[in-house]
């Protein structure tokens, strides 16, 4: 059901410093910051030959990343995103297997302009999973 790894998301306390580290120290291609108000984050994508790194920073006081950074002030891996061909079919199969979809269960449009869903980390070995329809 899942396809390739789309990205690994890392919550960071200083978005500019983290982006500069990937660009200047590691020599990666760094995309400009992009606000995602529906998700409460500002993101920066790091382009790699085989996947992407998504740097996450809180956007507003209600951001889920704000709470994550309060618990992890230095930042850390927040979630992994896998591609799926049909997000509604994937949701149905996962729910039938007992997996919990976060929020109201309806896909939202993610940072790539495609539908996404998040799966409860307690159902996946402590890892928050994002599914993105390709």
Backbone as numpy.savetxt, mean C-alpha at the origin, in Angstrom:
# Nx Ny Nz CAx CAy CAz Cx Cy Cz
-4.75 -17.27 -7.89 -5.56 -16.07 -7.89 -4.70 -14.81 -7.89
-3.71 -14.73 -6.99 -2.89 -13.52 -7.00 -1.86 -13.60 -8.11
-1.54 -12.43 -8.62 -0.53 -12.33 -9.67 0.77 -11.82 -9.10
1.41 -10.98 -9.86 2.73 -10.52 -9.45 2.64 -9.53 -8.29
3.76 -9.40 -7.60 3.88 -8.40 -6.54 3.91 -7.04 -7.20
2.95 -6.20 -6.87 2.90 -4.86 -7.46 3.82 -3.91 -6.72
3.75 -3.92 -5.38 4.64 -3.07 -4.59 4.67 -3.50 -3.14
5.72 -3.05 -2.46 5.84 -3.15 -1.01 5.75 -1.72 -0.50
4.85 -1.50 0.47 4.64 -0.15 0.99 5.37 0.01 2.32
6.07 1.12 2.45 6.83 1.43 3.66 6.34 2.77 4.19
5.86 2.78 5.44 5.46 4.02 6.10 6.73 4.73 6.55
6.81 6.03 6.28 8.01 6.79 6.62 7.64 8.08 7.36
8.44 8.46 8.36 8.15 9.69 9.10 8.53 10.96 8.33
9.47 10.85 7.39 9.91 12.01 6.61 9.96 11.58 5.14
8.93 11.97 4.40 8.78 11.53 3.02 9.91 12.04 2.13
10.27 13.32 2.29 11.33 13.88 1.45 12.67 13.21 1.69
12.99 12.96 2.96 14.26 12.31 3.29 14.30 10.88 2.76
13.18 10.16 2.90 13.15 8.78 2.42 13.28 8.74 0.90
12.58 9.63 0.20 12.67 9.68 -1.26 14.10 10.01 -1.70
14.71 10.97 -1.00 16.09 11.35 -1.34 17.05 10.18 -1.12
16.82 9.39 -0.07 17.69 8.25 0.19 17.63 7.23 -0.95
16.42 6.94 -1.42 16.29 6.01 -2.55 16.89 6.58 -3.82
16.66 7.87 -4.06 17.17 8.52 -5.28 18.68 8.70 -5.23
19.19 9.32 -4.15 20.59 9.74 -4.10 21.52 8.62 -3.64
21.10 7.85 -2.65 21.98 6.81 -2.11 21.88 5.52 -2.90
20.64 5.14 -3.25 20.46 3.86 -3.94 20.35 4.00 -5.46
20.23 5.22 -5.96 20.20 5.44 -7.40 18.92 5.01 -8.08
17.82 4.98 -7.35 16.54 4.53 -7.92 15.79 5.68 -8.58
14.88 5.33 -9.46 13.98 6.31 -10.07 12.85 6.59 -9.09
12.70 7.85 -8.71 11.73 8.26 -7.71 10.69 9.16 -8.38
9.44 8.78 -8.25 8.33 9.56 -8.81 7.97 10.69 -7.84
7.29 11.73 -8.33 6.90 12.84 -7.46 5.84 12.42 -6.44
5.76 13.13 -5.32 4.72 12.84 -4.32 3.33 13.01 -4.91
2.42 12.20 -4.41 1.05 12.20 -4.90 0.12 12.04 -3.69
-0.76 13.01 -3.48 -1.73 12.93 -2.39 -2.86 11.99 -2.77
-3.25 11.15 -1.84 -4.37 10.22 -2.00 -5.35 10.45 -0.85
-6.18 11.51 -0.94 -7.06 11.87 0.18 -8.03 10.77 0.60
-8.51 9.95 -0.34 -9.43 8.87 0.02 -8.79 7.82 0.91
-7.46 7.76 0.89 -6.74 6.79 1.71 -5.97 7.45 2.85
-5.99 8.79 2.90 -5.32 9.51 3.98 -3.81 9.45 3.92
-3.25 9.39 2.71 -1.80 9.28 2.58 -1.27 10.15 1.44
-0.01 10.48 1.56 0.78 10.98 0.44 1.74 9.86 0.09
1.86 9.55 -1.19 2.71 8.44 -1.62 3.79 8.92 -2.57
4.88 8.22 -2.55 5.96 8.37 -3.53 6.30 6.96 -4.00
6.28 6.75 -5.30 6.64 5.44 -5.83 8.09 5.43 -6.28
8.77 4.36 -5.90 10.15 4.09 -6.30 10.05 2.99 -7.36
10.52 3.27 -8.56 10.44 2.31 -9.67 11.67 1.40 -9.66
11.42 0.11 -9.62 12.48 -0.89 -9.69 12.24 -1.76 -10.93
13.24 -2.48 -11.40 13.05 -3.29 -12.60 11.96 -4.36 -12.46
11.76 -4.89 -11.24 10.83 -6.00 -11.07 9.60 -5.69 -10.22
9.53 -4.52 -9.61 8.39 -4.12 -8.79 8.53 -2.64 -8.42
7.77 -2.21 -7.42 7.86 -0.84 -6.93 7.92 -0.85 -5.40
8.46 0.21 -4.86 8.37 0.50 -3.43 7.46 1.71 -3.33
6.51 1.66 -2.41 5.61 2.79 -2.19 5.94 3.37 -0.81
6.41 4.61 -0.79 6.64 5.29 0.48 5.34 5.97 0.88
4.91 5.75 2.12 3.65 6.29 2.62 3.90 7.29 3.73
3.18 8.40 3.68 3.27 9.42 4.73 1.86 9.89 5.03
1.55 10.19 6.30 0.19 10.61 6.65 -0.24 11.87 5.91
-1.51 11.87 5.51 -2.15 13.04 4.92 -3.37 13.34 5.79
-3.23 14.27 6.70 -4.32 14.62 7.59 -4.27 13.85 8.90
-5.05 14.32 9.87 -5.05 13.74 11.21 -5.73 12.37 11.28
-6.58 12.04 10.32 -7.29 10.76 10.34 -6.56 9.67 9.57
-5.36 9.94 9.15 -4.61 8.98 8.34 -4.30 7.71 9.13
-4.54 6.53 8.52 -4.13 5.29 9.19 -2.61 5.20 9.35
-1.89 5.90 8.53 -0.42 5.88 8.60 0.05 6.65 9.83
-0.70 7.65 10.25 -0.34 8.39 11.46 -0.29 7.46 12.66
-1.31 6.61 12.81 -1.33 5.64 13.90 -0.20 4.64 13.79
0.07 4.19 12.56 1.16 3.24 12.34 2.49 3.85 12.78
2.73 5.13 12.42 3.99 5.79 12.78 4.07 6.10 14.27
2.93 6.28 14.93 2.96 6.46 16.39 3.47 5.19 17.06
3.10 4.04 16.53 3.55 2.75 17.07 4.95 2.39 16.58
5.32 2.92 15.42 6.62 2.61 14.78 7.25 3.93 14.33
7.79 4.71 15.27 8.26 6.07 14.92 9.33 6.14 13.84
10.09 5.08 13.66 11.11 5.08 12.61 10.55 4.65 11.26
9.27 4.24 11.24 8.66 3.74 10.02 8.80 2.23 9.93
8.37 1.69 8.81 8.49 0.25 8.61 7.57 -0.23 7.50
7.67 -1.50 7.19 6.84 -2.09 6.14 5.39 -2.04 6.60
4.53 -1.49 5.76 3.12 -1.34 6.09 2.26 -2.42 5.43
2.46 -2.66 4.13 1.69 -3.69 3.45 2.39 -4.15 2.18
1.87 -5.26 1.64 2.32 -5.76 0.35 1.12 -5.77 -0.57
1.33 -5.41 -1.83 0.23 -5.33 -2.80 0.46 -6.36 -3.90
-0.58 -7.18 -4.13 -0.56 -8.17 -5.20 -1.59 -7.81 -6.24
-1.30 -8.13 -7.47 -2.24 -7.88 -8.56 -3.23 -9.04 -8.68
-4.47 -8.69 -9.02 -5.50 -9.69 -9.33 -6.20 -9.25 -10.60
-6.69 -10.22 -11.37 -7.36 -9.87 -12.63 -8.76 -9.32 -12.40
-9.48 -9.86 -11.41 -10.86 -9.46 -11.15 -11.01 -9.29 -9.65
-11.05 -8.05 -9.19 -11.05 -7.80 -7.75 -12.33 -8.27 -7.07
-13.47 -8.22 -7.77 -14.72 -8.68 -7.17 -14.74 -10.20 -7.04
-14.22 -10.89 -8.04 -14.13 -12.35 -7.96 -13.15 -12.75 -6.85
-12.04 -12.02 -6.75 -11.07 -12.31 -5.69 -11.69 -12.08 -4.32
-12.43 -10.99 -4.17 -13.10 -10.71 -2.90 -14.06 -11.84 -2.54
-14.86 -12.27 -3.50 -15.81 -13.35 -3.24 -15.14 -14.63 -2.81
-14.07 -14.98 -3.49 -13.35 -16.21 -3.14 -12.73 -16.10 -1.76
-12.12 -14.95 -1.46 -11.47 -14.76 -0.17 -12.48 -14.78 0.97
-13.59 -14.08 0.79 -14.62 -14.07 1.83 -15.19 -15.46 2.05
-15.35 -16.23 0.98 -15.85 -17.61 1.10 -14.88 -18.48 1.90
-13.59 -18.13 1.85 -12.56 -18.86 2.60 -12.39 -18.32 4.02
-13.16 -17.26 4.37 -13.09 -16.71 5.72 -12.19 -15.52 5.90
-11.60 -15.01 4.84 -10.75 -13.82 4.94 -11.62 -12.59 5.14
-11.11 -11.65 5.92 -11.83 -10.40 6.19 -11.30 -9.28 5.30
-12.23 -8.64 4.59 -11.90 -7.47 3.78 -12.13 -6.25 4.67
-11.17 -5.35 4.70 -11.27 -4.17 5.56 -12.21 -3.12 4.97
-12.65 -2.20 5.81 -13.56 -1.14 5.38 -14.94 -1.72 5.14
-15.64 -1.16 4.19 -17.00 -1.63 3.90 -17.01 -2.78 2.89
-15.84 -3.24 2.48 -15.75 -4.36 1.56 -15.82 -3.99 0.10
-16.09 -2.72 -0.18 -16.16 -2.26 -1.57 -14.80 -1.72 -2.00
-14.37 -2.03 -3.22 -13.10 -1.50 -3.70 -13.11 0.02 -3.76
-11.94 0.60 -3.47 -11.71 2.03 -3.65 -10.70 2.17 -4.79
-10.61 3.35 -5.34 -9.61 3.61 -6.36 -8.29 3.93 -5.66
-7.24 3.20 -6.01 -5.94 3.37 -5.38 -5.05 4.36 -6.12
-3.81 4.42 -5.69 -2.85 5.39 -6.21 -2.53 5.20 -7.69
-2.78 4.01 -8.24 -2.54 3.78 -9.66 -3.80 3.98 -10.49
-4.88 4.47 -9.84 -6.13 4.69 -10.56 -6.92 3.42 -10.81
-6.62 2.37 -10.07 -7.27 1.07 -10.24 -7.94 0.66 -8.93
-8.96 -0.20 -8.99 -9.64 -0.64 -7.77 -8.72 -1.45 -6.86
-8.83 -1.17 -5.55 -8.04 -1.88 -4.55 -8.91 -2.29 -3.37
-8.48 -3.32 -2.68 -9.07 -3.79 -1.42 -7.93 -4.14 -0.48
-8.21 -4.05 0.82 -7.23 -4.46 1.82 -7.79 -5.63 2.62
-6.92 -6.57 2.96 -7.29 -7.76 3.70 -6.68 -7.71 5.10
-7.44 -8.15 6.08 -7.03 -8.06 7.48 -5.71 -8.80 7.72
-4.76 -8.14 8.38 -3.45 -8.78 8.61 -3.53 -10.04 9.47
-4.51 -10.12 10.36 -4.61 -11.32 11.21 -4.96 -12.56 10.40
-5.48 -12.37 9.20 -5.82 -13.50 8.34 -4.66 -13.91 7.43
-3.57 -13.11 7.43 -2.45 -13.35 6.51 -1.10 -13.20 7.22
-0.95 -13.96 8.30 0.34 -14.04 9.00 0.85 -12.71 9.51
-0.06 -11.81 9.88 0.34 -10.52 10.42 0.67 -9.48 9.37
0.43 -9.78 8.10 0.76 -8.85 7.02 -0.51 -8.27 6.40
-0.60 -6.96 6.38 -1.69 -6.30 5.66 -1.48 -6.52 4.17
-2.52 -7.00 3.50 -2.43 -7.30 2.07 -3.34 -6.34 1.31
-2.81 -5.75 0.27 -3.61 -4.96 -0.67 -3.73 -5.75 -1.95
-4.93 -5.80 -2.50 -5.14 -6.38 -3.82 -5.48 -5.26 -4.78
-4.85 -5.28 -5.94 -5.10 -4.25 -6.96 -5.50 -4.95 -8.26
-6.61 -4.52 -8.81 -7.06 -5.09 -10.08 -6.19 -4.54 -11.20
-5.74 -5.46 -12.07 -4.89 -5.02 -13.19 -5.74 -4.80 -14.44
